[in-house]
């Protein structure tokens, strides 16, 4: 089976940026998940993530509903 049919999902953080670069260098595609800001999305793109999954829901402070 071809590698281009699969992608690794990485909850995007600093360590995920390094992992994405390494995986892409080996020809493995990556998907950045849990992207909370535009800056984080740009960093994911610069790390070589082919897909970015932004988080759209608002986050409430703890204790509020």
JOMO-V465522 format. One record per backbone hydrogen bond with DSSP energy under -1.0 kcal/mol. NH is the residue of the N-H (numbers start at 0). CO is the residue of the C=O. Records with the same first field share a line. If there is no record, write none. Layout:
NH: CO ; CO
This chain:
4: 1
5: 2
7: 28
9: 30
11: 32
16: 12
17: 13
18: 14
19: 15
20: 16
21: 17
22: 18
23: 19
24: 20
25: 21
26: 23
27: 22
30: 7
31: 50
32: 9
34: 52
40: 36
41: 37
42: 38
43: 39
44: 40
45: 41
46: 42
47: 44
48: 43
49: 29
50: 29
52: 31
54: 34
63: 60
